[in-house]
Amino acid sequence: MEDMLYELAVCKDLQETGILRTVVLADGTNVTLVGGNHASKASALFAETIVFSVQPSALVLELCSERAGVLIQGNGHRQSRAKSWMNPDEPEWLRRQYATYADETRRAFRAFMKYSKPACRLLVFADMKASVVEHDIENMQERRDANLAANIYRTARLGHKKIVAVLGANHLDGVARELESMQGTKPEHGLYISASGCEILRERQKKLAKKVSVKRWRQKDTLPNRDRDELKRRLRVLCNPEKIWNSLGKHALEPGS
């Protein structure tokens, strides 16, 4: 019951902020902006549904190359950091966010791989790099909005006429404004992943599911120390952003490349 009430509250909040926008660029490109709550299962399902409905040739995500592991590590390998689920003194973000964090990116990607045409797929990590944002996170909103919009605009210039961008709901207004006034500003940061790169990411997800099965991961505390350490090592390796970047190689390019 608590979960249901929480999800209903999240959906109501998102509806009030406006979780879906369509922006038509000057060249006729349709950009669907999907806003969500990074801790909400309902938001993740909504993002997946929109990708299925639109079937875009390009999917833009609020991720960066330094957070590539978020796309690989599924919810089955996450767990709440809260000591007690029902303890009212536990902050809401601590009780819920980590276990489902950014699931909208994974579900949108899964739908993208299933319903888009392989030959023309483009996946874009459109956010500022985490290491830059963390230096001044409280004053980064406008800069991040501009960077997200610039990557969407650049994606359109690459010939993609149907684009879905999955973002936090707090970015929708700023990104929509930037797109409506965009004059070809270049993004500061971004990562453009080709169709073959998307396949590499999907295979890495499958490899994680095989080498660190959810069932075994949940039983890790009952395993001998050696086995538990090996599971953790495999998880770190498969979700390590630098190793993901290396595995992509020429299949992923930054804006300046």
Residue pairs with C-beta under 8 A, 6 or more apart in sequence:
2 86
6 96
7 40
7 41
7 42
10 37
10 39
10 40
10 42
10 43
11 40
11 42
13 37
14 35
14 36
14 37
14 40
14 42
14 43
14 169
17 35
17 169
17 170
17 172
18 35
18 169
18 172
18 173
19 34
19 35
19 36
19 43
19 46
19 169
19 172
20 32
20 33
20 34
20 35
20 50
21 32
21 33
21 35
21 172
21 176
22 30
22 31
22 32
22 33
23 30
23 31
23 33
23 176
23 179
23 180
24 30
24 31
25 31
25 153
25 156
25 179
25 182
27 156
28 161
29 156
29 160
29 161
29 162
29 163
30 161
30 162
30 163
31 152
31 156
31 163
31 164
31 165
31 179
32 50
32 54
32 56
32 162
32 163
32 164
32 165
33 165
33 167
33 172
33 175
33 176
34 46
34 47
34 50
34 104
34 108
34 164
34 165
34 166
34 167
35 167
35 168
35 169
35 170
35 171
35 172
36 43
36 44
36 46
36 47
36 104
36 166
36 167
36 168
36 169
37 43
37 168
37 169
38 97
38 101
38 102
38 104
38 168
39 93
39 96
39 97
39 100
39 101
40 100
40 104
41 100
41 103
43 104
44 100
44 103
44 104
44 106
44 107
45 107
46 104
47 104
47 105
47 107
47 108
47 166
48 104
48 107
48 108
48 110
48 111
49 111
50 108
50 164
51 59
51 108
51 111
51 112
51 115
51 164
51 166
52 111
52 114
52 115
54 162
54 164
55 115
55 116
55 162
56 112
56 116
56 160
56 162
56 163
56 164
57 116
57 117
57 120
57 121
57 122
57 160
57 161
57 162
57 163
58 121
58 122
58 123
58 124
58 155
58 158
58 160
58 162
58 163
58 164
59 108
59 109
59 112
59 116
59 121
59 122
59 123
59 124
59 163
59 164
59 165
59 166
60 124
60 126
60 148
60 151
60 152
60 155
60 163
60 164
60 165
60 166
61 71
61 105
61 108
61 109
61 123
61 124
61 125
61 126
61 127
61 165
61 166
62 105
62 126
62 127
62 148
62 166
62 167
62 168
62 171
63 70
63 71
63 102
63 105
63 125
63 126
63 127
64 125
64 127
64 128
64 129
64 130
64 189
64 191
65 125
65 129
65 189
65 191
65 241
65 245
65 252
65 254
66 129
66 130
66 131
66 241
67 125
67 127
67 130
67 241
68 125
68 191
68 241
68 244
68 245
69 239
69 240
69 241
69 244
70 101
70 102
70 105
70 106
71 105
71 106
71 109
71 201
71 205
72 201
72 204
72 205
72 208
72 238
72 239
72 244
73 208
73 235
73 239
74 106
74 205
74 208
74 209
74 214
75 99
75 100
75 103
75 106
76 214
76 217
76 218
77 208
77 212
77 214
77 217
77 235
78 98
78 99
78 100
78 101
79 98
79 99
80 94
80 95
80 96
80 98
80 99
81 94
81 98
82 90
82 94
82 95
83 90
84 90
85 95
104 166
105 166
108 164
108 166
109 123
109 198
109 201
109 202
112 121
112 123
112 164
112 198
113 121
113 198
113 202
118 195
119 195
120 160
120 195
121 194
121 195
121 198
122 155
122 158
122 160
122 192
122 193
122 194
122 195
123 192
123 193
123 197
123 198
123 201
124 151
124 152
124 155
124 190
124 191
124 192
124 193
125 190
125 191
125 193
126 147
126 148
126 151
126 152
126 165
126 187
126 190
127 133
127 144
127 147
127 148
127 189
128 140
128 143
128 144
128 147
128 188
128 189
129 189
132 189
133 140
133 144
141 170
141 171
141 174
142 174
143 188
144 171
145 171
145 174
145 175
145 177
145 178
146 174
146 178
146 185
147 187
147 188
147 189
147 190
148 165
148 167
148 171
148 175
148 178
149 174
149 175
149 178
149 179
149 182
149 185
150 178
150 182
150 185
150 186
150 187
150 188
150 190
151 187
151 190
151 255
152 163
152 165
152 175
152 179
153 179
153 182
153 184
153 185
154 186
154 187
154 190
154 255
155 163
155 192
156 163
157 184
158 192
165 175
167 175
186 255
187 255
188 255
189 254
189 255
190 254
190 255
191 252
191 253
191 254
192 252
192 253
192 254
192 255
193 201
193 248
193 251
193 252
194 251
194 252
196 251
197 248
197 251
197 252
200 247
200 248
200 251
201 244
201 248
204 238
204 244
204 247
207 238
208 234
208 235
208 238
208 239
211 234
211 238
212 231
212 234
212 235
212 238
216 223
216 231
217 231
217 235
220 227
220 228
220 231
220 232
221 228
223 231
237 243
245 252
